[in-house]
Amino acid sequence: MNIMVVFIAVILVMIIEYLLVKKKNSRDEEDHDNYGNNYHDEYPFHSKYLLTKNEYYFYNKLKAVTEPLNLQILAKIRLADLIEINDDIKGKEWWALFGKIKSKHIDFAISDNMRIVALIVALIELDDYSHQRSDRQKRDEFVNNALSTAGYNVIRTYGDTNVIKQTLSDLGYDQLESAGAEYDE
């Protein structure tokens, strides 16, 4: 009888140990996202892709246009990093205008880094079906007007690079400029 009690006690201890280890492992798995990043309640964040699949596909098409011209592509730039509010605007009006640009971004910028100071040649918005909604059209109109007023070339496209090639050509970027090219200083 004593051997039977000891045997049952050993089995119960093994079951309890197994359940505790299993619970600890499942808790450890919950502390990781799909990328293997560890996070806790204090910092409930996880990484994500910078570009959507559609944006990444377009980025590769855009690289084929810009690389031969020695131009760089920048992605997801905040409007507030491209434009500033005029110095004569202060207080609540300044904050209201800043609120309109601080969280909006442009999909891509083409930059000429061969100059002493990098020059943004064009800004590109990759549109999709959502840009047909009236709220998106109002947002797009605001972005276009704000950036154009600041002197930027804004190009909207559904993924066709021909309009970008034409704009770059109109700006003088239609040939490989590496051999003997003169750049602004």
Residue pairs with C-beta under 8 A, 6 or more apart in sequence:
31 38
31 39
31 40
32 38
32 39
33 39
33 46
33 47
34 46
35 46
35 47
37 46
37 47
39 45
39 46
49 56
50 75
50 76
51 59
51 75
51 76
54 126
54 128
54 159
55 75
55 107
55 126
57 159
58 108
58 126
58 159
59 73
59 75
59 108
61 159
61 161
62 73
62 108
62 110
62 124
62 161
62 164
63 73
64 161
65 161
65 164
65 165
65 168
66 72
66 73
66 110
66 168
68 176
69 168
69 173
69 174
69 175
69 176
69 177
70 112
70 113
70 114
70 176
70 177
70 178
71 110
71 111
71 112
71 113
71 121
71 168
71 173
72 110
72 111
72 112
72 113
72 118
73 108
73 109
73 110
73 111
74 108
74 109
74 110
74 111
75 107
75 108
75 109
76 105
76 106
76 107
77 105
77 106
77 109
77 123
78 101
78 102
78 103
78 104
78 105
79 101
79 102
79 104
79 105
79 106
79 143
79 146
79 147
80 98
80 101
80 102
82 106
82 109
82 120
82 123
82 147
82 150
82 152
83 101
83 146
83 147
83 150
85 94
85 97
85 98
85 101
89 97
100 142
100 146
101 146
104 139
104 143
106 123
106 124
106 125
106 143
106 147
106 154
107 124
107 125
107 126
108 123
108 124
108 126
109 120
109 122
109 123
109 124
110 120
110 121
110 122
110 123
110 124
110 164
110 168
111 118
111 119
111 120
111 121
112 118
112 119
112 121
112 173
112 183
114 177
114 181
114 183
115 183
115 184
115 185
116 183
116 184
116 185
119 184
120 152
121 153
121 168
121 171
121 173
122 152
122 153
122 154
122 155
122 164
122 167
122 168
122 171
123 147
123 152
123 153
123 154
123 155
124 154
124 155
124 156
124 157
124 164
125 140
125 143
125 154
125 155
125 156
125 157
126 157
126 158
126 159
127 140
127 156
127 157
127 158
128 158
130 136
131 137
131 140
131 156
140 156
143 154
144 154
144 156
147 154
148 154
153 167
153 171
155 163
155 164
155 167
157 163
157 164
165 174
168 174
